Amino acid sequence: MPNKIRFPSKDTDFNTFILALFALLSIPANKIRFLINAAKFTDFNDNIELWTPNWKAVNNPATRTTLLVKLKTKLKGFLKINANTIIGDIPDTILTDDDREIMRIFARIAGGRIPVVAYAVVIALDSMAHLWAKLSLTNIGNPSTKRLPKGNYVFLETYIGLPDLAFTEIPFANGKVVTTHFFTLTFVKEDVGKTCYVRAFFQNRKGDRSPESHILVFTVT
């Protein structure tokens, strides 16, 4: 799981924090040490350049307006995304204790990982019509309900192409995370008449996977 910042709740504390974080990440040696993506840093820099004058204007009664306050709220959201995107890419082993303190990345409380189930999800074609197909995804551990196993979701992959392919040769792609019992696939007109192959796994938040489901095969109409 990528590192995630615990942002201060008060605006004044947020301002102090985000400027300190930006200063840390701006150091050329740190850009190299943290393996910072240049485009992501540029986006962060652009939003900081908008944030600083806005922050000063919002905190000055003579210049504060409702429009500027709304802009401050929007910029704060953008900066949170920028910061978490950059920090999330930094390998955990690179960070020192001082880095973590400045970045407000605190030690996670150890807890039990919810394991992935040891059985496969059952896929069935519930219904279909022109350019769509509705799938049902059944948890055989609790088949009387539509609930997925606790702490698990379905990772579903498809391939649309020629018929009668050997299952070992199907180049599955287009992965989708599914958290419901039913899921509808949609197609484009160029897919009509082609064969759709579908497979799925149960997966937990750590990325552990269950056995692969059977492969569902049908013709797109």
C-alpha positions as CSV (number, residue, x, y, z in Angstrom):
1,M,0.0,0.0,0.0
2,P,1.4,3.4,-1.0
3,N,2.3,5.8,1.8
4,K,-0.4,8.4,2.5
5,I,-0.2,11.7,4.2
6,R,-2.3,12.7,7.3
7,F,-3.1,16.3,6.4
8,P,-3.7,18.8,9.2
9,S,-7.3,19.7,9.6
10,K,-6.8,23.4,10.2
11,D,-6.1,25.7,7.3
12,T,-3.2,27.5,9.0
13,D,-1.6,24.2,9.9
14,F,-2.2,22.9,6.4
15,N,-0.5,26.0,4.9
16,T,2.6,25.5,7.1
17,F,2.8,21.8,6.3
18,I,2.3,22.0,2.5
19,L,5.0,24.7,2.2
20,A,7.4,22.7,4.3
21,L,6.7,19.6,2.2
22,F,7.2,21.5,-1.1
23,A,10.5,22.9,0.2
24,L,11.7,19.3,1.0
25,L,10.7,18.0,-2.4
26,S,12.2,21.0,-4.2
27,I,15.7,20.2,-3.1
28,P,17.5,18.8,-6.2
29,A,19.1,16.0,-4.2
30,N,15.8,14.9,-2.8
31,K,14.2,14.9,-6.3
32,I,16.8,12.3,-7.2
33,R,16.6,10.4,-3.9
34,F,12.8,10.2,-3.9
35,L,12.7,9.3,-7.6
36,I,10.2,12.2,-8.2
37,N,8.3,12.2,-11.5
38,A,9.1,15.6,-13.1
39,A,5.6,16.1,-14.5
40,K,3.9,15.4,-11.2
41,F,6.3,17.8,-9.5
42,T,5.5,20.5,-12.1
43,D,1.8,20.1,-11.4
44,F,2.5,20.4,-7.6
45,N,4.7,23.5,-8.3
46,D,2.0,25.2,-10.4
47,N,-0.6,24.7,-7.7
48,I,1.7,26.0,-5.0
49,E,2.3,29.2,-7.1
50,L,-1.5,29.7,-7.2
51,W,-2.0,28.8,-3.5
52,T,0.5,31.2,-2.0
53,P,-1.0,34.5,-3.3
54,N,-4.5,33.1,-2.7
55,W,-3.7,32.2,0.9
56,K,-2.4,35.7,1.6
57,A,-5.4,37.3,0.0
58,V,-7.9,35.1,1.9
59,N,-6.2,36.0,5.2
60,N,-6.3,39.7,4.6
61,P,-9.7,41.2,5.5
62,A,-9.2,43.9,2.9
63,T,-8.9,41.4,0.0
64,R,-10.9,38.3,1.2
65,T,-13.9,37.5,-0.9
66,T,-16.2,34.5,-1.2
67,L,-14.8,33.7,-4.6
68,L,-11.2,33.6,-3.2
69,V,-12.4,31.4,-0.3
70,K,-13.9,28.9,-2.8
71,L,-10.7,29.0,-4.8
72,K,-8.7,28.3,-1.7
73,T,-10.8,25.2,-0.9
74,K,-10.3,23.9,-4.5
75,L,-6.6,24.5,-4.5
76,K,-6.3,22.8,-1.1
77,G,-7.9,19.7,-2.7
78,F,-5.6,19.8,-5.6
79,L,-2.5,20.1,-3.4
80,K,-3.6,17.1,-1.3
81,I,-3.8,15.1,-4.5
82,N,-0.4,16.4,-5.7
83,A,1.2,15.6,-2.4
84,N,-0.2,12.1,-2.1
85,T,0.5,11.3,-5.7
86,I,4.2,12.1,-5.3
87,I,4.6,10.6,-1.8
88,G,2.7,7.4,-2.9
89,D,5.4,6.8,-5.6
90,I,8.3,6.9,-3.1
91,P,9.5,3.5,-2.1
92,D,9.0,3.0,1.6
93,T,12.6,1.9,2.2
94,I,13.9,5.3,1.0
95,L,12.2,7.4,3.7
96,T,14.1,8.3,6.8
97,D,12.4,9.1,10.1
98,D,13.0,12.9,9.4
99,D,11.3,12.5,6.0
100,R,8.3,10.8,7.6
101,E,8.0,13.6,10.2
102,I,8.0,16.3,7.6
103,M,5.7,14.4,5.3
104,R,3.3,13.5,8.2
105,I,3.6,9.8,7.4
106,F,3.1,7.9,10.6
107,A,3.6,4.3,11.4
108,R,0.6,2.2,10.6
109,I,-1.0,0.2,13.4
110,A,-0.3,-3.4,12.8
111,G,-3.5,-5.4,12.1
112,G,-4.6,-8.7,10.7
113,R,-4.8,-8.8,6.9
114,I,-8.1,-10.1,5.6
115,P,-7.0,-13.1,3.6
116,V,-8.2,-13.8,0.1
117,V,-10.6,-16.7,-0.2
118,A,-9.3,-20.1,-1.3
119,Y,-12.1,-20.7,-3.9
120,A,-12.9,-19.1,-7.3
121,V,-15.7,-16.7,-8.1
122,V,-18.4,-18.2,-10.3
123,I,-19.3,-16.2,-13.4
124,A,-22.5,-16.6,-15.3
125,L,-24.3,-14.8,-18.1
126,D,-27.4,-13.3,-16.5
127,S,-28.8,-11.6,-19.6
128,M,-27.7,-9.9,-22.8
129,A,-28.9,-7.8,-25.7
130,H,-27.4,-5.6,-28.4
131,L,-24.1,-4.3,-27.3
132,W,-24.3,-5.3,-23.6
133,A,-24.1,-8.4,-21.4
134,K,-25.0,-8.6,-17.7
135,L,-22.8,-11.0,-15.7
136,S,-23.6,-12.5,-12.3
137,L,-20.6,-13.0,-9.9
138,T,-21.4,-15.6,-7.2
139,N,-19.6,-16.1,-3.9
140,I,-20.0,-19.9,-3.4
141,G,-18.9,-19.4,0.2
142,N,-22.2,-17.6,0.8
143,P,-24.3,-18.4,-2.3
144,S,-27.6,-17.4,-0.6
145,T,-26.7,-13.7,-0.7
146,K,-25.2,-11.3,-3.2
147,R,-22.4,-10.3,-0.9
148,L,-18.8,-10.8,-1.9
149,P,-16.4,-12.3,0.7
150,K,-15.4,-9.9,3.5
151,G,-12.4,-7.8,2.5
152,N,-12.4,-9.2,-1.1
153,Y,-13.5,-7.8,-4.4
154,V,-13.6,-9.2,-7.9
155,F,-10.9,-8.4,-10.5
156,L,-12.4,-9.1,-13.9
157,E,-10.6,-9.4,-17.2
158,T,-11.9,-9.7,-20.8
159,Y,-10.8,-10.4,-24.3
160,I,-12.9,-9.9,-27.5
161,G,-11.7,-11.5,-30.7
162,L,-11.6,-14.8,-32.6
163,P,-13.7,-17.8,-31.5
164,D,-12.3,-21.2,-30.3
165,L,-9.1,-19.9,-28.8
166,A,-7.2,-22.1,-26.5
167,F,-7.7,-20.8,-23.0
168,T,-4.0,-20.7,-22.4
169,E,-3.5,-18.4,-25.4
170,I,-6.1,-15.7,-24.6
171,P,-4.5,-12.3,-24.0
172,F,-6.8,-11.2,-21.2
173,A,-6.7,-7.4,-20.5
174,N,-9.0,-4.5,-19.6
175,G,-9.0,-5.3,-15.9
176,K,-11.9,-4.0,-13.9
177,V,-12.5,-3.9,-10.1
178,V,-16.0,-5.1,-9.3
179,T,-17.6,-4.9,-5.9
180,T,-21.2,-6.0,-6.7
181,H,-22.9,-9.3,-7.5
182,F,-23.9,-8.0,-11.0
183,F,-21.7,-6.3,-13.6
184,T,-22.6,-5.2,-17.1
185,L,-20.2,-5.3,-19.9
186,T,-20.7,-2.9,-22.8
187,F,-19.5,-3.2,-26.3
188,V,-19.1,-1.2,-29.5
189,K,-20.7,-2.0,-32.9
190,E,-17.4,-3.3,-34.2
191,D,-17.5,-6.1,-31.5
192,V,-20.7,-7.6,-32.9
193,G,-20.2,-11.2,-34.0
194,K,-16.9,-11.5,-32.1
195,T,-16.3,-13.9,-29.2
196,C,-16.0,-12.4,-25.7
197,Y,-14.0,-14.3,-23.1
198,V,-14.3,-13.4,-19.4
199,R,-12.4,-14.5,-16.3
200,A,-12.2,-13.3,-12.8
201,F,-10.5,-13.6,-9.4
202,F,-11.3,-12.7,-5.9
203,Q,-8.7,-10.3,-4.6
204,N,-7.9,-8.7,-1.3
205,R,-6.5,-5.2,-0.6
206,K,-2.9,-6.6,-0.6
207,G,-3.3,-7.9,-4.1
208,D,-3.5,-11.6,-3.1
209,R,-5.7,-13.6,-5.5
210,S,-8.0,-16.5,-5.3
211,P,-7.9,-19.4,-7.9
212,E,-9.0,-18.3,-11.4
213,S,-12.6,-18.6,-12.3
214,H,-13.8,-20.7,-15.2
215,I,-13.7,-18.8,-18.5
216,L,-17.1,-17.6,-19.7
217,V,-17.4,-17.5,-23.4
218,F,-20.2,-15.9,-25.5
219,T,-20.8,-14.1,-28.8
220,V,-21.3,-10.4,-28.8
221,T,-24.7,-9.4,-30.3
